Each structure stands twice: as structure tokens, then as C-alpha cells.
Amino acid sequence: MRDFYGVTLSNAMMLGTAGYPSPAVMEAAFRGSGAAVATVSLRREAGEGQGFWSIIRSLGVRILPNTAGCHSAHEAVTTARMARDLFETNWIKLEVIGHADTLQPDPFGLLQAAETLAADGFEVFPYTTEDQVLAQRLIEAGCRVLMPWGAPIGSGMGLMNRQGLRMLRAASPDVPMVIDAGLGLPSHAADAMEMGFDAVLLNSAVSQAGDPAAMARAFALAVQAGELARDADPMGVRDMAVPSTPLLGKAWL
Amino acid sequence: MTDVTIIGAGVAGLFAAHELLRRGVHPRILDRNGPPGPHGCSWWAGGMLAPWCEGVTAEPVVARLGAGAASAWAEITPVTHNGTLVVALDRDRAELSRFARRATGHQSCDTAEAEPDLPRRQGLIFPDEAHLDPRRALADLQAKLAAQGVQIETAAATPEDVPGTVIDARGLAAGLPGLRGVRGEMVVLHAPDIRLSRPVRLLHPRHPIYLVPRRDGLFMLGATQLESASRAPVSARSALELLSAAYALDPRFAEASVFELGADLRPAFADNVPRVIVQGRVLQLNGLFRHGYLMAPALARQAGDYLLSGTKGELVHEG
């Protein structure tokens, strides 16, 4: 699927730009992984990080600004408008944080901000949970992409509620979905792709690794592996052994 | 070669002057703001000479060349050779083992032995690291230059204005391509009841901080690192985060007086490694990032080597 508001991405990996040892290391992570989208946080660096912005622009990938760190719909909407002016894109990854410790989304603020932004012409990528009711409401509000979490931001725990994510995927098979937040290992990303998600978004898993460029490459391979596996239609799970070698051909000794 | 002019009297320019004098070259120093002060980012530094801790995230060349900084500074200003203590809060103990795995030059320690004043925790000690007081170091460096007849002249200049060989050490004002400002915010606390004998770094997944003890019960608490070129005063959020982390390290910091709040920009290239860029008769010394005191000696040495013997060190870029 991999069609996000009419844009087909060359690669199912999105990569954040925060927390790298240096912009040069960040650039190496992008080059090594071929990530197609760079997310950029705006809130604390409002408009004055020109040197850093020009490095991000020079990556030559599509930019997805986010509203990281916003704790209210109003704050998120203001940040989104600032991002649109700065990066000349209607894409916005909408984060409205509801809890300072878990950084889990505030579903009410998220929906409110999504309605406002969609009405204002934004193409909203809402950072949400696996909650199906909320997902439905976000779609009704005009979101054509969803970004359910794997686990709390920066926790590296992987897909915490696999059953819930499966149900979400199955409930809206036509809505592109990106697993955002909580992935720590390439196997988590492969898992998400095998489950039928359309892309993954990472930041800390790469930027906090001892060798971010190598880890970015490992994630890229895992994303590709998961996608190939999904498209190859995996075998079913059985509760008994099935020999792969036919007993018939076995020599009678 | 006696005709060398240094523009910029921050740590890079002053150390370059010191290095040239050692080699018998008597430079002029120009700075649009005169002697070092709050107008320059060297003023706001922590003064940690911590190549092994920095090596966890910095490029290997920083740790390698920074290892000589403490002895180079000791010829100029008091340097405390007492190591660095790295600690984590109990719930972040995994951060400590990760840091240990990625760093060299440390041993594990009991903080109650290293710093009896702090709440007891598991920690790491980097015995070969050191620290200095940056403002004192700048003053001592300036005095040492003055004793050899080199005064800082208050004059705005660009390399084009000056004949002969020029060392341009103006930091961000040099406006070099690829050079960006990385915002840092710091707090000076007065807490005469707390005694620390070395810099303490608190590893924290959200708000890592360090505290560097200074004279007279003062502590430098730093520092944020934001990809922003804003020179606005310290934000409430940053102050809250820095102070909360200090409070988590030792609750007695809640009673400290906030002596000073400072914010400035660190000049940095994309790899956060400083450079000597050779442009004809002009040498650009820039991009010291958060390693001004750690890297100024090596950067000055490589500039001196290039000027006087044509030796091209690994920080030197011809172009």
C-alpha cells in the first residue's frame, strides 16, 4: 500500500532526526538505511535552527514535521502551522501528549487537534494508541493515515499489545498505518511489517545505538525482510508437527 | 614569520596566541568586544577536561587529542586532576552499564567513597579526567600573554582587513559554510553546604546533566544541547529540567541560590569536530562545539604545526 496522502514512498522506513551524536552521524544513518522520510521536531527549536534545518533539507528525503512535546490541542495546532510555514508541507505528525511520564497520547486533545488541522488543509499523521474507537474517530475527522504506537516513546519495548494492533490493522485494512514509537530492535520492525503495517517510524532505537548508522541499516534490512515475508503469504500456524520430508521416501533400514 | 594576527579572543584564539608565543612568534590579537567576557561562548563553558566521557558520543579524534588538554592547561591555570564521577538514579541503572560499555578509562565505584556528600549510588569514576574554571583560565591565559607583551586590542576586523597571516577564531561570527550554532543553557548555583571534589555527571534518559564544582561554594550546572541558533535567555523549561535533575542528584540543591543563568551558542561543524581550515594566508580555527577547553590546545598545536612547518594534522583541512 504505502500510499500516504497520495505519495508513494520508496521505502517503508521513517527516521527521526533527534538525539544523534552529531548531524554527520545522522546523515550516515539516513544514507545507510535509505529511509524515505525524516521527522523533525519543531517545538523547542522554533524557527531558529537554520543550520540544522539546512542539514535536514540536504538529506533529500521527504520531511514530516511533528508536534512532539505539545501537551494541548491548541499548542499542537500552533506548532503545526509554524511547521507548515517553515517546511512548506501540509504533512504533520500530530502528537498531543497526555501524560508526562508515559508520553501516551491524549485521545481527546488529539481528536480535537486533528479535526482543526484537517479542516485547515493539513494532511495529518496522528500519533495514537491501538484503540479502535479512537482510530475510527480520527478517520472520521479526516485522517487518512494512522500512526499507532508500539510502546511508549523511547521505551524500546517493541509491540506491547500485538493482539490490539492486529485488531486495529484488520478493522481498517485500507488505511495506511505506521507503527510509531517504542521500537527498539530490528526484529520489532520486522514483526510490525509482517503483521501488515505499512511502515515504521524510529528515532531513539537508531540515534541512541552505539553505532547509529549500522543500526539504521539493520532496521532497513528488517523492514524489507518483514515486508517480503508479508507479501510472500506466510504459512499457517499449526498445533502439531508436520514433517517436511515425506515419510514415503524414507529408506527402510 | 612574525606577522600573525589573531581575530577573536575566545578560548581558541587565546590558546592559539599562547601556542605561537611558545614557538617564538609574537601575534597581535584583535576582538571586537575586547578581552573575554559574557559576550563569548567560552565564558559559559563547564570547564570539564573529560575526553573519555565525551568519547561516548564524540568522534574518536576528540578523545584522542583531548587527552592532552589537562597537562597543556596546567601550564597556564590551576587544573584539578581529580577525575569525573558518573552516576545514575536507581531506576536508570541500565544507563550506567550502557555508558560503561561504551566508554573507556573508567572503573566502577561506590559514590559514598568518592563523594561522601552525595546520596550513595553506584557510579563510575574516570580517574584521569580533570577540570578547570573557564573564567579563571581565560583570565590566566590573558595575563600570561600580557606578560609576554601581547595585549588584546578592541577592534572589529575580518581577515580581509588585515595583512599577513591571519588566524580567524571568531566562532559563529566567522560565518563559515557548514558552521551552525548549537544552543546551550547553564545555571550557576551557590550551595556552600555541598562539597564535591570533582565534576559529577548524572546520566538520565531525558535530562542528563553535569555539575562542576567551582570556588566559593559555586557549581556550574549544565547544559542543554539544542539544535537552535536562538540566543534568547534560558527558557523556563530548560531551567526547570536542569534544576530538577540537580535536585534528583542531591535534594540539598533545592536550597541553593541561583547565582546566574546563561545561554549561548556553540559553533559546530556537521561532525561536531573542530577544524583548522586553510584558506591561503588565513587559517580558520573553529567548530569547537562543547569541547572548547578540551580541544583548544590540540587545535592550536595543529595550527602552529601547519604555520611553522607545514605539517598537516588530522584537524587541518586545506581548501
Interface residues (C-beta under 8 A of the other chain):
Chain A: P21 S22 P23 A24 V25 E27 R44 E45 A46 E48 G49 Q50 G51 F52 I55 G154 G210
Chain B: T57 A58 E59 R101 R102 L179 R180 G181 P205 L226 E227 S228 A229 S230 S235 R237 A268 A270 D271 N272 V273
